[in-house]
Amino acid sequence: MKSLSRWIPIIGGAVAGGVIARVIASGNNSGTSTRYVTTTVVQQSSPTEPTAFSSGREMTINQIYRSASPGVVDIIVYAQSQTPSFGFFGGGGSTQETEGEGAGVVFNTKGDILTDEHVVANETSVRVNFQDGKSYRATVVGTDPSTDVAVIHVDAPASELHPLTLADSADAQVGDPVVAIGSPFSFPETTTQGIVSQTGRSILAPNGYTIPDAIQTDAAINPGNSGGPLLNADAHVLGLNDQIETDNTTGSGEGSSSGIGFAIPSNTVAQIADELISGRKVQHAYVGVELAANSSNGAQISQVQANTPATAAGLQAGDVVSAIDGTAITSTDQFIAAIDGYSPGQTITLTVERKSTTLHIKVKLGTRPAQTPSGG
């Protein structure tokens, strides 16, 4: 049997009880097959220039760790699920408590903490453990499945909170040194190093949309690193560790590092966090098209979704978008990133190559639906 390449949100489970690996197959807007693997621990419950050296000095790994680790937290997430009964009359299933683990980044001295949305999805309670051993119950301020960003809050004294500085992720360059801190396989404060392997990657969000401008790294990240920081050489947060691509799995079915990991860029994290903390509902612009995985000289539309801004504007399958508002578009990823920079309700002009004709088509952007089976 061939091994399968899998995109894996890297939330880990504490080592106790039985381990369940849940695989959800879905597609992204590139048309490729994608698999999410979420690993949790199940417990039976009661029935109830590099640019990273912008400061002009290079920090050692130990210095980066000592500078940043007080602002990195271990996150324990509890959820409940109902298992069906196999009796003659149905019903009577048992309640199970699942326990997952991830990491987070202290954002401010008010108690707001950044993490990945998939870390706290479907939670019934959340607990945050700090480096000094103190523990606080947390509440979820808000989440955005489209970018896999969440903010949680703890009522902890300011003396306990050590906010980390967010870097400008647009400055990341291939080869920049990076450090990851998190709780892989329930080992909090684990620190690994690597480089920025590439920038501008696209990864799949929990709700099926594409997260643009992700940072690829070879720093070892594993289940439990989710939501922890990917730090540059100034100990500033370049992104939140989010996913790995791997052919390797542990005996219990959890994916493990193969040297290809991805972080949500800090610029995206900062924008979404500000909106969530302010109480605003995060909305993303929406066109309503599926795009070919690879196309030359633009972004080729492979399918137009019904009853969307794309159909209203007259876009067709086979159209190749070569510019948005006069800015050249040379790839599918560039199209996705560009649309993400607009807001719902704005009107944009697409330069479209249709057979041998160049068209300029105005599209009034809609609001992205909560879920999509195939991106767009």
C-alpha positions, 0 to 999 in steps of 0.5 A: 500500500502506498503511503499517503501525503497528508496535510495535518493540523498539528494539535496533539493529545496527552498520552492517556487512554485510547488514541483515535485518529480521525481522517476527513477527506476534502478538496481545495480550490486547486482540485488536489486531494487533501486530508486532515488528521486530528489526533486526540486522546479519549477518556471515558467520562461520567454520564454527566538579511537576513531580514531576521537580523534587523536589529543588527545582532544575531541571537543564539537559540538559547537567547531566543528561547529565554527571550520568548518562552515566557510568552509561550503557553501550553493549551489543554482543550477538553471537549465531549462527544456522544458515542452511539449505542449498539443495543436493540433500541438505540440510544443509551450511548456514552459520553466521552471526554476528549483532551487535546493539546496545543500551544499559544502566544501571549498577545497583550497584558490584558490576557489575550492569547493567540492560537490556531482555530483548530486547537480550540474548535468544539471546546467545552473548556480550555486551560492555559499553563504558563512556563512558571507552572501557574494554570488558568482557565481560558475563554474563547474570545473568537475564532476564524476558521478561514485563517485558522486563527483564534484568540482566547483570554485568561484572567491572569495578572499582568506580571504573568503575561509576557507579550511577544512582538509580532514580526512583519511576515512580509519580510521573511526570506528563504534561508532566514533562521527560525525557532519553533516553541510548542508542546509536541506530543505533550512535551511543553517548551520544546524548542527546535530550529530550522530555516524559512524553506519558502514563503507564499505557500497556500495551505488549507483552512479548517473550513475548506478555503485557502490560507495564502502566504503561509511560511514553509519551514523545516524546523521540527514541528509535530502534533502539539505545536499548533498555535505556538510561535515560529520565531525569527532571529530577533525572537519575534513571531513570524507566524503561528505553527499550523500544519505539517505535510508528512508520510510518517506516522507514530504507532498511534496514528499521529503524523510526525515531522518530515521536515515540511511544516507551515505557519500562518503568517504573522501579518494575517494573525495580527489582522484577524486577532485585532478584529476578534478582540474588538468584537467584530465578526471576521468577513472575507471577500468572495468571488465564487470560483474554483481555480486550476492548480497550475496555470500559466500567465494567470489564474485559470477558472475551472468552475464557477459556483452557482449564485455567486458574484462570479455568476452575476459578473458573467465569469466562465470556466476556462477564463484566465484572470491576468490582472486585478484592478490593473495589478498583474496576476501570474498564478492561482496563489497570487489570485487568492492572496489578492482577493483576500486583501479586499473586503466584501462589497467592494467592486474590482475589475478583472482582466480576463483572457477568454479564448482570443479575447481580452475582457475587463469584467467588474465583480462586486465581491460577496461575503465568503460562506462559512464552509466550502467543499472545494475552496474558491 
